[in-house]
């Protein structure tokens, strides 16, 4: 018999999914509650970036740096909260029934180094509660959407989102316009060869960038400038193209083609195939072999 789960007061149920990209742990959680809630947010040895995605109740959620000290910043829709490592943060609501949030936990110095962010805002290590940044909020929502997605191309996708988010969070606002990103013909050939050799396995953005001796953020822009596609888009398209070759050259079932090209199952394969080609795999094969 499992011991009872020690939820915070008035939290009836809590489910969470977790995944790491570029050294950042992304936690997508859903809460069912029955009134006043006060809880300490864990991971105080790491910096935390949080966003409330949904909430239902009489009182909106409130971040606090001390348990009994109400937040001094007024509520904003889609508010983002940043708390540096070493600081305690509390989540509070006077009456909440349902909430869903996404939280990013990371070593700020290591993240900056991984993304090669040398010059950062002087206030990068200061807590920021209830601030508005539509770009950061959008990136966090996209990460929350794919925490449970096992597709190999999601590795590159999430890495790119984290890199873009880190730049937005840490780089000084007055930074100069980014230089035009370019890959040399050799760098592009190396990237394509590496992705093809690894297909359909996961590849992370840091590995690709390291092969070219570039930062992940620069590399992501440069690859897209050279091919018209972000690395994750190129990888996904290449997997679909390989699937097309298998559909035409073999009698493999859709399940077997899906497995050979790294899709979770035939349903996932059909959804992504149709998204890129406009037809289901079976219809596409039938039209070309009839």
Backbone bond lengths (Angstrom), bond angles and torsions (degrees), N, CA, C in turn:
res aa  C-N    CA-C-N  psi(-1)  N-CA   C-N-CA  omega(-1)  CA-C   N-CA-C  phi
1 X - - - 1.465 - - 1.519 109.91 -
2 X 1.361 116.73 130.88 1.446 121.60 -178.54 1.523 110.45 -74.93
3 X 1.366 118.37 138.73 1.457 120.01 175.71 1.522 110.18 -67.66
4 X 1.324 119.57 153.39 1.459 121.45 179.75 1.521 111.32 -63.45
5 X 1.334 115.90 144.58 1.463 120.64 179.19 1.520 108.65 -78.11
6 X 1.322 116.76 133.66 1.459 121.86 -177.19 1.524 109.76 -87.61
7 X 1.334 116.59 82.14 1.456 121.58 178.58 1.523 110.28 -80.19
8 X 1.339 117.82 156.29 1.464 119.96 170.60 1.529 110.29 -60.90
9 X 1.325 116.20 161.19 1.461 121.55 -179.83 1.529 111.27 -53.83
10 X 1.337 115.38 132.09 1.469 124.44 177.12 1.530 114.20 68.30
11 X 1.323 117.88 9.90 1.461 120.75 169.70 1.524 107.38 -93.18
12 X 1.330 116.46 113.46 1.457 121.96 -175.41 1.524 111.68 -83.92
13 X 1.317 115.65 -38.54 1.462 119.56 -177.89 1.522 109.07 -149.58
14 X 1.321 115.66 147.77 1.462 121.74 -180.00 1.519 108.20 -146.85
15 X 1.332 115.91 125.41 1.460 121.03 174.96 1.524 108.31 -124.53
16 X 1.330 116.20 140.97 1.463 120.44 -177.98 1.521 110.55 -139.10
17 X 1.318 114.93 147.53 1.460 122.68 171.56 1.519 107.24 -124.39
18 X 1.330 116.09 147.20 1.461 120.01 -173.16 1.523 110.36 -139.56
19 X 1.329 115.65 144.51 1.458 120.81 176.13 1.526 109.20 -157.25
20 X 1.343 116.64 154.22 1.459 120.62 179.49 1.518 111.09 -115.46
21 X 1.314 114.39 135.41 1.458 122.56 171.58 1.519 108.22 -132.33
22 X 1.320 117.41 129.83 1.469 122.40 175.65 1.529 112.16 49.95
23 X 1.332 116.58 39.45 1.450 120.70 178.11 1.511 115.19 80.28
24 X 1.321 117.57 3.41 1.469 122.39 -179.45 1.526 108.80 -105.76
25 X 1.337 116.45 126.35 1.458 120.96 175.45 1.520 108.99 -87.91
26 X 1.318 116.60 122.42 1.464 122.54 179.42 1.527 107.67 -106.54
27 X 1.332 116.59 122.68 1.463 122.26 -177.49 1.519 109.16 -119.58
28 X 1.312 115.42 119.50 1.471 121.94 179.00 1.525 107.12 -107.51
29 X 1.340 117.20 116.95 1.464 121.16 -173.45 1.522 111.48 -124.90
30 X 1.338 114.38 150.67 1.464 121.33 176.18 1.528 108.56 -131.13
31 X 1.340 116.20 130.32 1.455 122.65 -175.37 1.529 110.54 -116.72
32 X 1.311 117.21 138.54 1.463 123.13 166.74 1.522 106.78 -114.48
33 X 1.330 116.35 126.13 1.465 121.03 -171.07 1.526 110.65 -131.36
34 X 1.335 115.02 171.59 1.470 118.97 -177.09 1.529 112.13 -139.48
35 X 1.325 117.98 33.27 1.459 119.29 178.10 1.514 111.89 146.83
36 X 1.325 115.23 -143.23 1.459 121.10 -177.66 1.531 109.98 -68.29
37 X 1.331 115.46 132.89 1.456 120.96 -179.60 1.524 109.36 -130.36
38 X 1.311 115.33 135.22 1.465 122.45 173.76 1.522 106.48 -140.47
39 X 1.315 117.35 122.45 1.457 119.01 -179.56 1.524 110.51 -147.02
40 X 1.302 115.34 150.10 1.459 121.30 178.18 1.521 108.61 -88.34
41 X 1.314 116.48 129.78 1.462 121.14 178.79 1.528 108.37 -80.09
42 X 1.336 118.47 127.90 1.467 120.74 -176.55 1.530 112.70 -74.39
43 X 1.346 115.18 -170.70 1.463 123.59 177.82 1.530 112.32 68.27
44 X 1.346 117.70 40.71 1.465 118.73 -178.95 1.527 112.32 -72.65
45 X 1.341 119.06 -3.62 1.456 121.22 173.67 1.524 111.51 -90.23
46 X 1.327 117.07 1.43 1.460 122.20 176.63 1.526 109.23 -130.07
47 X 1.314 115.37 158.96 1.462 119.69 172.22 1.516 108.72 -73.98
48 X 1.329 116.45 149.66 1.458 121.09 -177.12 1.517 111.17 -131.18
49 X 1.317 115.56 138.44 1.455 122.59 175.99 1.520 106.63 -125.78
50 X 1.319 117.59 121.45 1.457 120.67 -174.24 1.516 113.06 -126.06
51 X 1.331 114.85 150.66 1.465 121.90 177.99 1.524 108.95 -144.18
52 X 1.333 117.46 127.20 1.465 122.08 173.13 1.528 108.39 -79.57
53 X 1.326 116.99 121.35 1.464 121.48 -179.17 1.527 112.20 -89.63
54 X 1.336 116.13 -38.35 1.465 121.72 178.81 1.524 108.32 -147.75
55 X 1.332 117.16 147.62 1.463 120.54 171.66 1.525 109.75 -156.71
56 X 1.321 114.52 138.74 1.460 122.54 179.85 1.525 107.40 -127.62
57 X 1.325 117.23 123.42 1.455 120.72 179.73 1.511 111.02 163.01
58 X 1.321 116.00 176.20 1.455 121.25 -177.73 1.521 112.70 -76.25
59 X 1.327 116.77 -28.76 1.463 120.51 -176.66 1.525 109.57 -125.98
60 X 1.322 116.53 133.01 1.453 121.25 179.75 1.529 110.56 -70.56
61 X 1.318 114.39 153.20 1.465 119.64 179.55 1.525 110.39 -64.88
62 X 1.326 114.44 147.40 1.466 120.33 -174.15 1.526 109.59 -135.45
63 X 1.344 118.11 124.89 1.473 120.22 174.87 1.526 109.95 -82.42
64 X 1.317 116.65 139.99 1.466 120.98 178.75 1.528 109.87 -133.75
65 X 1.316 115.88 140.07 1.459 120.64 175.60 1.525 111.52 -88.57
66 X 1.336 116.64 -10.67 1.465 122.44 172.76 1.514 107.18 -141.94
67 X 1.317 116.20 143.92 1.469 121.86 -172.34 1.528 113.02 -52.80
68 X 1.317 117.59 -46.27 1.457 120.99 -174.34 1.529 113.38 -101.97
69 X 1.318 117.41 13.32 1.464 120.55 -178.41 1.524 110.08 -109.89
70 X 1.341 118.94 104.66 1.462 121.12 179.84 1.526 111.98 -56.83
71 X 1.317 115.66 149.74 1.461 120.92 179.57 1.526 109.78 -64.15
72 X 1.320 116.62 135.20 1.464 121.14 -177.54 1.526 112.54 -85.78
73 X 1.333 116.89 -6.00 1.466 121.39 -178.52 1.522 109.02 -101.48
74 X 1.321 116.97 133.13 1.458 121.21 -178.61 1.527 111.39 -65.44
75 X 1.335 114.56 152.80 1.463 121.52 179.33 1.526 110.95 -62.33
76 X 1.325 115.47 141.01 1.466 122.34 173.63 1.525 107.89 -133.71
77 X 1.322 118.07 139.15 1.469 118.91 173.44 1.528 109.95 -60.52
78 X 1.311 117.58 144.63 1.462 123.18 178.14 1.528 111.65 58.23
79 X 1.326 116.61 34.94 1.461 120.41 -177.45 1.523 111.19 -68.68
80 X 1.330 115.34 143.38 1.456 122.61 178.05 1.529 107.72 -112.38
81 X 1.325 116.59 143.06 1.460 121.43 179.34 1.519 109.57 -126.11
82 X 1.335 115.88 128.66 1.457 121.18 176.61 1.519 108.77 -118.60
83 X 1.337 116.59 125.68 1.461 122.28 179.31 1.528 108.39 -127.26
84 X 1.343 118.45 118.46 1.473 120.64 -179.95 1.525 111.89 -65.99
85 X 1.305 115.97 162.53 1.464 121.75 177.14 1.527 109.66 -59.34
86 X 1.326 115.34 146.59 1.453 120.50 177.22 1.514 114.38 89.23
87 X 1.329 117.28 -2.66 1.457 120.90 179.42 1.529 109.67 -113.17
88 X 1.316 115.88 137.62 1.465 120.90 176.97 1.522 109.10 -83.52
89 X 1.323 116.40 141.61 1.462 120.85 173.97 1.524 108.30 -133.41
90 X 1.325 115.35 142.12 1.458 122.09 -179.39 1.524 109.54 -117.77
91 X 1.317 115.56 144.29 1.454 121.43 172.02 1.517 109.02 -103.13
92 X 1.318 117.12 131.76 1.467 120.44 -175.79 1.530 110.58 -138.08
93 X 1.320 115.98 142.45 1.464 122.24 167.64 1.519 107.98 -148.91
94 X 1.343 116.42 137.02 1.453 120.63 178.99 1.511 112.87 -70.26
95 X 1.332 117.41 -24.33 1.467 121.23 179.15 1.518 108.34 -166.56
96 X 1.309 116.66 105.57 1.466 121.75 -177.74 1.529 108.77 -130.69
97 X 1.328 116.60 141.99 1.470 121.58 179.86 1.527 112.21 -112.20
98 X 1.305 116.09 -35.34 1.466 119.87 -178.90 1.520 108.04 -150.18
99 X 1.318 116.06 140.63 1.460 120.79 176.45 1.522 109.37 -150.96
100 X 1.310 114.83 150.38 1.465 121.53 175.85 1.521 106.98 -138.79
101 X 1.323 116.76 130.92 1.458 118.70 -178.60 1.513 110.87 -139.36
102 X 1.336 115.05 168.80 1.456 121.71 172.87 1.521 106.48 -129.37
103 X 1.337 115.11 136.46 1.457 121.00 -176.87 1.521 108.87 -132.29
104 X 1.326 115.71 133.15 1.449 122.05 177.48 1.519 108.66 -110.14
105 X 1.326 117.54 130.50 1.463 123.11 -178.80 1.524 107.99 -122.59
106 X 1.341 116.80 131.80 1.456 118.65 -173.17 1.522 111.32 -162.51
107 X 1.325 115.49 157.69 1.451 123.23 169.57 1.529 105.85 -85.13
108 X 1.322 116.85 110.89 1.466 120.68 -172.47 1.527 112.29 -59.89
109 X 1.329 116.83 -43.00 1.462 119.78 -178.79 1.526 111.22 -64.39
110 X 1.338 116.33 -42.39 1.461 119.72 179.95 1.527 111.01 -67.34
111 X 1.331 116.74 -36.96 1.462 119.84 178.90 1.523 110.46 -65.73
112 X 1.320 116.64 -42.96 1.468 119.50 178.00 1.518 110.83 -62.06
113 X 1.337 116.24 -41.35 1.460 119.82 179.92 1.525 110.92 -66.17
114 X 1.336 116.89 -42.58 1.466 120.30 -179.77 1.523 111.28 -62.89
115 X 1.319 116.04 -36.80 1.466 120.89 -179.54 1.528 112.09 -91.26
116 X 1.342 115.84 1.16 1.464 122.84 179.41 1.523 111.53 54.19
117 X 1.331 115.06 51.06 1.464 121.87 175.82 1.521 107.14 -99.74
118 X 1.320 116.48 97.68 1.459 120.60 -174.01 1.531 111.89 -84.68
119 X 1.308 117.27 -44.86 1.456 120.59 -178.53 1.518 108.77 -101.45
120 X 1.309 115.88 116.66 1.454 119.72 -177.03 1.516 110.04 -122.24
121 X 1.302 114.63 161.41 1.453 121.97 177.17 1.531 109.62 -57.84
122 X 1.332 116.89 137.78 1.461 121.70 -179.44 1.524 111.91 -61.51
123 X 1.336 117.08 -21.74 1.463 121.34 -178.67 1.536 112.40 -100.39
124 X 1.337 116.54 19.34 1.460 120.07 -174.77 1.516 113.03 -65.37
125 X 1.339 117.98 -23.20 1.467 120.78 -178.20 1.524 112.33 -106.47
126 X 1.320 116.95 21.88 1.464 122.41 178.25 1.535 108.32 -103.27
127 X 1.341 118.54 135.68 1.470 118.98 178.70 1.526 111.63 -61.30
128 X 1.310 115.55 140.99 1.469 121.01 178.96 1.526 107.08 -132.25
129 X 1.322 115.60 110.85 1.458 120.76 -177.15 1.519 110.39 -105.06
130 X 1.330 114.85 140.38 1.459 122.22 175.42 1.535 112.45 52.31
131 X 1.320 117.00 45.14 1.465 118.69 175.39 1.522 109.54 -96.39
132 X 1.305 115.38 156.53 1.460 120.88 -177.27 1.520 109.99 -108.21
133 X 1.313 116.47 128.35 1.461 122.76 173.48 1.523 106.64 -153.10
134 X 1.312 115.83 100.11 1.463 120.88 -175.06 1.524 111.49 -60.51
135 X 1.332 116.74 -33.72 1.461 120.42 -178.17 1.524 110.29 -68.54
136 X 1.337 117.41 -47.51 1.465 120.96 178.11 1.523 110.54 -62.28
137 X 1.343 116.61 -44.22 1.465 120.31 -179.92 1.533 110.91 -59.88
138 X 1.331 116.95 -41.93 1.467 120.55 -179.59 1.529 110.93 -64.35
139 X 1.325 117.56 -41.45 1.467 121.26 178.96 1.524 111.34 -65.15
140 X 1.334 116.44 -39.52 1.464 120.03 178.75 1.523 111.55 -66.48
141 X 1.318 117.37 -38.71 1.467 120.63 177.02 1.527 111.01 -62.67
142 X 1.327 116.37 -41.82 1.459 120.34 179.87 1.534 110.78 -63.95
143 X 1.326 117.19 -38.64 1.467 120.50 176.69 1.527 110.89 -64.85
144 X 1.335 116.25 -43.24 1.471 119.86 179.05 1.524 111.04 -59.88
145 X 1.320 116.82 -35.65 1.467 121.43 -177.13 1.524 112.89 -67.02
146 X 1.339 117.83 -24.11 1.472 119.46 -173.59 1.533 113.45 -116.54
147 X 1.326 118.03 11.29 1.466 120.65 179.09 1.525 110.80 -55.77
148 X 1.324 117.52 -38.67 1.471 121.03 -177.04 1.525 113.52 -96.38
149 X 1.325 117.38 4.33 1.466 120.45 -177.73 1.522 109.34 -82.66
150 X 1.328 116.89 119.44 1.465 121.57 -176.77 1.528 113.26 -90.72
151 X 1.312 118.20 1.32 1.458 120.42 -178.27 1.531 110.08 -61.11
152 X 1.349 118.88 133.91 1.470 121.06 -177.16 1.523 114.56 -56.25
153 X 1.340 117.79 -35.67 1.455 120.19 -177.71 1.518 113.01 -68.03
154 X 1.337 116.91 -16.56 1.467 120.47 178.89 1.530 110.92 -67.15
155 X 1.343 117.82 -22.37 1.476 119.28 176.66 1.522 110.22 -61.36
156 X 1.320 117.32 -51.73 1.462 120.72 179.01 1.526 111.19 -64.76
157 X 1.318 116.46 -37.65 1.461 121.98 179.46 1.527 110.70 -61.62
158 X 1.337 116.60 -50.35 1.457 120.12 -179.99 1.521 112.41 -65.25
159 X 1.335 117.01 -40.02 1.464 120.38 177.21 1.529 110.78 -57.98
160 X 1.325 116.24 -43.12 1.463 120.07 -179.69 1.525 111.13 -65.76
161 X 1.331 117.26 -40.41 1.460 120.43 178.29 1.529 111.01 -63.21
162 X 1.338 116.83 -44.21 1.461 120.74 -179.98 1.529 110.50 -63.67
163 X 1.331 117.26 -41.83 1.456 120.69 179.70 1.517 111.30 -62.77
164 X 1.329 116.67 -43.90 1.464 120.66 178.39 1.521 110.95 -64.82
165 X 1.327 116.38 -38.98 1.461 120.70 -179.53 1.529 110.62 -66.71
166 X 1.337 117.20 -42.25 1.463 120.65 179.66 1.521 110.98 -61.82
167 X 1.320 116.31 -42.73 1.464 119.51 178.50 1.519 111.17 -61.90
168 X 1.314 116.18 -41.65 1.465 120.63 -179.85 1.532 111.14 -66.36
169 X 1.319 116.35 -38.37 1.461 120.64 -175.81 1.521 112.71 -75.76
170 X 1.328 116.99 -38.41 1.454 119.77 -169.56 1.529 116.00 -104.92
171 X 1.316 118.12 -29.19 1.457 118.78 -174.71 1.517 110.98 -70.28
172 X 1.304 115.65 142.75 1.464 120.05 179.81 1.520 110.00 -63.29
173 X 1.305 116.53 140.65 1.460 121.83 -175.26 1.522 111.82 -62.91
174 X 1.335 116.92 -29.95 1.464 119.44 -175.56 1.522 112.70 -89.34
175 X 1.360 117.44 14.95 1.455 119.88 -178.25 1.519 110.43 -59.89
176 X 1.316 115.47 153.52 1.455 120.87 -179.13 1.527 110.20 -70.88
177 X 1.299 115.42 158.52 1.461 120.68 178.72 1.525 109.89 -57.47
178 X 1.305 116.89 135.98 1.454 120.55 -178.11 1.521 110.94 -63.06
179 X 1.339 115.76 138.66 1.453 118.98 176.94 1.525 110.43 -68.42
180 X 1.316 115.68 156.94 1.456 120.75 -179.00 1.533 108.59 -64.65
181 X 1.316 115.72 127.70 1.461 120.80 -177.26 1.529 110.10 -86.72
182 X 1.339 115.65 132.78 1.459 120.15 -179.74 1.525 110.21 -140.70
183 X 1.340 115.59 146.53 1.452 122.26 169.73 1.525 108.42 -110.14
184 X 1.315 116.85 140.01 1.463 119.52 174.55 1.531 108.11 -71.81
185 X 1.336 117.46 160.31 1.472 118.96 176.93 1.526 112.32 -55.65
186 X 1.337 117.87 -37.34 1.458 120.20 179.10 1.525 110.96 -68.45
187 X 1.326 117.75 -41.31 1.460 120.86 178.43 1.527 110.78 -62.00
188 X 1.323 116.37 -39.55 1.464 119.88 179.33 1.521 110.82 -68.55
189 X 1.340 117.95 -42.28 1.472 121.04 177.75 1.527 110.19 -61.97
190 X 1.331 116.83 -42.46 1.463 120.02 179.15 1.525 111.29 -61.83
191 X 1.339 116.29 -40.74 1.462 120.61 -179.36 1.526 110.88 -64.46
192 X 1.333 115.78 -46.83 1.470 119.99 -178.72 1.531 110.37 -63.80
193 X 1.336 116.63 -42.75 1.463 120.46 179.96 1.521 111.19 -62.80
194 X 1.329 116.52 -41.14 1.458 120.90 -179.16 1.522 110.56 -66.09
195 X 1.330 117.06 -45.91 1.462 120.79 -179.65 1.523 111.09 -63.43
196 X 1.312 116.42 -41.13 1.462 119.58 179.31 1.525 111.34 -66.40
197 X 1.348 116.89 -39.32 1.463 120.43 -179.36 1.526 111.44 -66.95
198 X 1.326 117.05 -33.48 1.462 121.59 -177.52 1.531 113.03 -86.51
199 X 1.314 117.50 -16.32 1.457 120.95 -175.70 1.532 111.42 -57.22
200 X 1.359 118.91 135.21 1.471 126.88 6.02 1.529 113.05 -100.89
201 X 1.329 118.49 25.13 1.453 120.79 -176.08 1.530 111.52 -72.27
202 X 1.324 115.05 163.04 1.463 120.49 176.31 1.527 110.51 -67.08
203 X 1.315 115.63 142.01 1.462 122.96 172.93 1.519 106.60 -131.71
204 X 1.325 117.26 134.49 1.466 117.73 179.25 1.523 110.40 -97.84
205 X 1.321 115.29 156.10 1.462 121.92 -175.07 1.522 111.30 -64.23
206 X 1.338 117.38 -36.90 1.464 120.49 -179.50 1.527 111.27 -60.34
207 X 1.335 116.76 -38.88 1.463 120.38 179.20 1.516 111.03 -64.40
208 X 1.319 116.90 -45.55 1.465 120.60 178.33 1.523 111.11 -61.89
209 X 1.337 115.69 -45.37 1.463 119.92 -178.72 1.527 110.98 -63.73
210 X 1.336 117.43 -38.98 1.465 121.57 -179.45 1.529 111.49 -64.19
211 X 1.329 116.43 -35.86 1.467 119.74 178.20 1.522 111.48 -59.62
212 X 1.339 115.68 -32.52 1.464 120.69 -178.62 1.523 112.15 -96.77
213 X 1.330 117.73 -4.56 1.460 120.68 -178.39 1.519 112.95 70.22
214 X 1.336 116.32 33.60 1.467 121.11 -176.68 1.522 110.44 -124.44
215 X 1.318 116.18 163.30 1.462 120.19 175.07 1.520 109.26 -74.63
216 X 1.333 118.28 152.48 1.465 120.09 179.66 1.526 113.62 -58.11
217 X 1.339 117.47 -41.42 1.465 119.25 -177.98 1.525 111.06 -66.50
218 X 1.342 117.36 -43.14 1.464 121.09 177.89 1.526 109.81 -64.83
219 X 1.332 115.89 -44.41 1.464 119.89 -177.10 1.524 111.46 -61.65
220 X 1.323 116.35 -42.39 1.469 119.92 -179.59 1.524 110.78 -59.17
221 X 1.341 116.37 -43.63 1.471 120.45 178.88 1.525 110.98 -67.91
222 X 1.351 115.57 -40.66 1.460 119.43 -177.08 1.520 111.82 -67.02
223 X 1.323 116.70 -41.40 1.463 120.82 178.92 1.528 110.22 -61.86
224 X 1.325 116.44 -43.56 1.462 119.82 179.82 1.524 111.66 -66.32
225 X 1.338 115.97 -36.60 1.466 119.14 177.86 1.524 110.95 -65.05
226 X 1.348 116.30 -34.45 1.467 120.71 -176.92 1.519 112.87 -80.07
227 X 1.320 118.04 -33.28 1.468 121.08 -172.89 1.528 113.80 -114.39
228 X 1.319 117.28 -15.35 1.463 120.41 -174.49 1.513 112.93 83.98
229 X 1.342 116.57 -0.67 1.460 121.72 -178.49 1.523 109.87 -133.07
230 X 1.330 116.47 144.78 1.460 119.82 169.52 1.528 108.09 -67.50
231 X 1.341 119.09 156.43 1.467 120.35 -178.16 1.525 113.98 -52.20
232 X 1.340 117.67 -41.92 1.469 119.05 -179.09 1.521 110.86 -66.79
233 X 1.347 117.45 -34.63 1.465 120.58 178.25 1.524 110.16 -68.22
234 X 1.329 116.20 -40.92 1.464 119.84 178.96 1.527 109.43 -62.82
235 X 1.327 117.44 -45.29 1.457 120.98 -178.80 1.526 111.12 -62.28
236 X 1.328 117.05 -43.70 1.458 120.38 179.40 1.525 110.90 -63.82
237 X 1.333 117.09 -43.86 1.457 120.42 179.02 1.521 111.00 -62.65
238 X 1.332 116.97 -40.62 1.469 120.59 179.56 1.525 110.96 -64.48
239 X 1.322 117.35 -37.28 1.469 120.43 178.01 1.530 110.92 -66.36
240 X 1.318 116.84 -39.31 1.461 120.29 177.30 1.529 110.31 -66.69
241 X 1.326 117.32 -39.14 1.461 120.37 177.90 1.531 110.87 -64.37
242 X 1.333 116.68 -38.49 1.468 119.36 176.17 1.528 110.33 -65.62
243 X 1.324 116.11 -38.29 1.463 120.17 176.99 1.527 110.23 -62.49
244 X 1.328 117.22 -40.77 1.466 120.26 178.55 1.534 110.97 -60.11
245 X 1.332 116.03 -41.08 1.463 119.62 179.05 1.529 110.65 -63.39
246 X 1.328 116.70 -40.93 1.468 120.07 178.99 1.530 111.13 -67.41
247 X 1.311 117.26 -37.56 1.462 120.85 179.38 1.528 111.49 -62.69
248 X 1.344 115.83 -35.17 1.466 119.82 -177.20 1.525 113.19 -87.23
249 X 1.329 116.41 -28.64 1.471 118.94 -171.65 1.517 114.03 -103.55
250 X 1.336 117.60 -1.42 1.457 119.65 -178.18 1.522 110.21 -143.73
251 X 1.330 114.39 170.18 1.462 120.35 176.24 1.530 110.61 -102.03
252 X 1.328 117.08 21.70 1.457 121.70 -178.43 1.527 110.66 -59.87
253 X 1.329 116.01 143.85 1.459 120.73 175.85 1.520 109.45 -71.43
254 X 1.340 116.38 165.28 1.459 120.17 178.85 1.521 110.85 -63.46
255 X 1.325 116.73 -35.39 1.468 119.72 177.18 1.532 110.71 -62.25
256 X 1.327 116.51 -42.94 1.464 119.98 -178.87 1.530 111.25 -69.01
257 X 1.325 117.09 -39.55 1.474 120.29 177.17 1.525 109.78 -64.12
258 X 1.324 116.03 -42.18 1.464 120.14 178.20 1.522 111.07 -58.85
259 X 1.330 116.41 -45.47 1.467 120.18 -179.61 1.522 111.17 -65.13
260 X 1.326 116.84 -40.34 1.464 121.03 -177.81 1.524 112.61 -67.49
261 X 1.313 117.16 -23.49 1.461 120.77 -177.23 1.528 112.96 -110.94
262 X 1.337 116.46 11.32 1.454 120.44 169.33 1.506 116.87 86.73
263 X 1.336 118.22 14.93 1.462 120.50 177.31 1.527 109.59 -90.76
264 X 1.324 115.69 150.65 1.464 120.65 -173.21 1.523 111.97 -60.98
265 X 1.325 116.50 -40.62 1.464 121.40 -179.29 1.522 107.74 -165.19
266 X 1.330 115.98 -178.92 1.468 120.73 -177.08 1.526 111.73 -64.16
267 X 1.330 117.61 -32.85 1.473 120.71 179.99 1.522 110.32 -66.90
268 X 1.333 116.09 -48.03 1.468 120.78 178.30 1.526 110.01 -62.12
269 X 1.325 116.48 -43.39 1.460 121.42 178.46 1.523 110.86 -58.89
270 X 1.328 117.08 -47.12 1.463 121.01 -178.56 1.522 111.34 -62.44
271 X 1.341 116.24 -39.76 1.468 119.68 -178.93 1.527 111.36 -64.62
272 X 1.334 117.35 -46.38 1.460 120.43 -178.95 1.528 111.44 -71.74
273 X 1.330 116.90 -37.07 1.469 120.79 178.41 1.532 110.06 -61.68
274 X 1.325 115.38 -45.66 1.470 119.03 179.97 1.521 111.50 -66.25
275 X 1.316 117.09 -35.78 1.461 121.13 178.99 1.523 111.51 -60.80
276 X 1.342 116.11 -36.66 1.462 119.63 -176.88 1.524 113.77 -91.82
277 X 1.342 117.50 -26.86 1.466 119.39 -174.71 1.519 113.78 -112.61
278 X 1.326 117.20 -17.96 1.458 120.24 -177.84 1.509 113.73 86.29
279 X 1.334 117.92 2.64 1.472 121.46 -179.71 1.520 109.47 -140.83
280 X 1.315 117.02 155.99 1.459 120.50 174.81 1.527 108.69 -73.80
281 X 1.324 118.82 157.30 1.475 120.07 179.11 1.526 112.79 -57.89
282 X 1.329 116.78 -41.96 1.468 118.90 -178.25 1.521 111.07 -66.11
283 X 1.337 117.45 -41.33 1.467 120.60 179.05 1.524 110.41 -67.63
284 X 1.318 116.47 -41.20 1.467 120.80 179.90 1.531 110.32 -62.60
285 X 1.321 117.58 -43.83 1.470 121.61 178.67 1.523 110.70 -65.35
286 X 1.330 116.86 -44.83 1.467 120.83 -178.18 1.522 111.46 -61.39
287 X 1.326 117.05 -44.25 1.467 121.33 -178.02 1.527 112.06 -63.02
288 X 1.320 117.34 -31.21 1.456 120.29 -175.94 1.525 114.01 -93.18
289 X 1.327 116.26 -17.45 1.462 119.23 179.92 1.514 112.51 -104.36
290 X 1.327 116.46 -6.95 1.474 119.57 -178.28 1.525 111.00 -78.79
